[in-house]
Amino acid sequence: MNHSPKRMQWYALAIIVFLADQAAKSYIDAATPLGWSHEVTSFFNLVHVLNPGAAFSFLAGAGGWQRWFFLAIAVAVSAWLVLQLYSPLRKLEGLSYSLILGGALGNAFDRAVRGQVIDYLDFHLRGWHWPAFNIADMAIVGGAIALLVVSLMNGDGPIAAKEPR
């Protein structure tokens, strides 16, 4: 298999995201008790919470089957992203796919090994509270935003309404 240096940089970035995510989660898990919270600023706390669901705790109380469902999705998406990264890509596409891949692998690892995803970044402001998240989540969102930008730059955005005849 012939991997060009450009392709390898995208795989390397995905691995860096995965390792950074797992290092932070492992530290939080080892250094703090579950439920711990530490106020850093008036709008940001470090916390130690578990999320058995997906984004915004979607399906968190579904009884356990969601662990395997979200793990299967993450593995399938990761396999697809690995293949996409093997194709010739523009920089922003490669960046977006590698960020999503690293984040998907980070949360998939949590589901496979811990049964739930460790979240530790908690933002709140004036009564509004964002659900806690982690580095993997930030990478996935950042990659998705980059894909949206790529789509808009290519004119591959929403299909325009057909003109009347």
Backbone hydrogen bonds, N-H to C=O, Kabsch-Sander energy under -0.5 kcal/mol:
donor,donor_aa,acceptor,acceptor_aa,energy
3,H,1,M,-0.8
4,S,2,N,-0.6
8,M,4,S,-2.2
9,Q,5,P,-1.7
10,W,6,K,-0.9
10,W,7,R,-0.6
11,Y,7,R,-1.6
12,A,8,M,-2.8
13,L,9,Q,-2.2
14,A,10,W,-2.0
15,I,11,Y,-2.2
16,I,12,A,-2.4
17,V,13,L,-2.6
18,F,14,A,-2.4
19,L,15,I,-2.8
20,A,16,I,-2.7
21,D,17,V,-2.5
22,Q,18,F,-2.6
23,A,19,L,-2.5
24,A,20,A,-2.3
25,K,21,D,-2.4
26,S,22,Q,-2.7
27,Y,23,A,-2.2
28,I,24,A,-2.5
29,D,25,K,-2.7
30,A,26,S,-2.4
31,A,27,Y,-3.0
32,T,28,I,-1.6
35,G,48,H,-3.3
36,W,33,P,-2.2
38,H,46,L,-3.0
40,V,44,F,-2.5
41,T,44,F,-2.2
44,F,41,T,-0.5
45,N,122,D,-3.1
46,L,38,H,-2.6
47,V,120,Y,-2.0
48,H,36,W,-1.9
49,V,119,D,-2.2
51,N,117,V,-2.7
54,A,58,F,-2.2
57,S,54,A,-1.7
58,F,55,A,-1.6
60,A,57,S,-2.3
62,A,59,L,-1.6
67,R,64,G,-1.2
68,W,64,G,-0.6
69,F,65,W,-1.8
70,F,66,Q,-3.0
71,L,67,R,-1.9
72,A,68,W,-2.5
73,I,69,F,-2.1
74,A,70,F,-2.4
75,V,71,L,-2.4
76,A,72,A,-2.5
77,V,73,I,-2.9
78,S,74,A,-2.4
79,A,75,V,-2.3
80,W,76,A,-2.2
81,L,77,V,-2.7
82,V,78,S,-2.5
83,L,79,A,-1.8
84,Q,80,W,-2.4
85,L,81,L,-2.7
86,Y,82,V,-0.7
86,Y,83,L,-0.7
87,S,83,L,-0.7
87,S,84,Q,-1.1
94,G,90,R,-2.6
95,L,91,K,-2.8
96,S,92,L,-2.4
97,Y,93,E,-2.8
98,S,94,G,-2.3
99,L,95,L,-2.3
100,I,96,S,-2.3
101,L,97,Y,-2.5
102,G,98,S,-2.5
103,G,99,L,-2.3
104,A,100,I,-3.0
105,L,101,L,-2.5
106,G,102,G,-1.9
107,N,103,G,-2.3
108,A,104,A,-2.3
109,F,105,L,-2.5
110,D,106,G,-1.6
111,R,107,N,-2.2
112,A,108,A,-2.6
113,V,109,F,-2.9
114,R,110,D,-2.4
115,G,110,D,-1.4
116,Q,110,D,-0.6
117,V,51,N,-2.3
119,D,49,V,-2.5
119,D,117,V,-0.5
120,Y,133,F,-2.2
121,L,133,F,-2.7
122,D,45,N,-2.2
122,D,120,Y,-0.6
124,H,43,F,-2.5
125,L,128,W,-2.8
128,W,125,L,-2.4
130,W,123,F,-2.4
133,F,121,L,-2.0
138,M,134,N,-2.0
139,A,135,I,-2.5
140,I,136,A,-2.4
141,V,137,D,-2.5
142,G,138,M,-2.8
143,G,139,A,-2.6
144,A,140,I,-2.4
145,I,141,V,-2.5
146,A,142,G,-2.2
147,L,143,G,-2.3
148,L,144,A,-2.1
149,V,145,I,-2.4
150,V,146,A,-2.5
151,S,147,L,-2.6
152,L,148,L,-2.5
153,M,149,V,-2.5
154,N,150,V,-1.9
155,G,151,S,-0.6
155,G,152,L,-0.5
156,D,151,S,-2.1
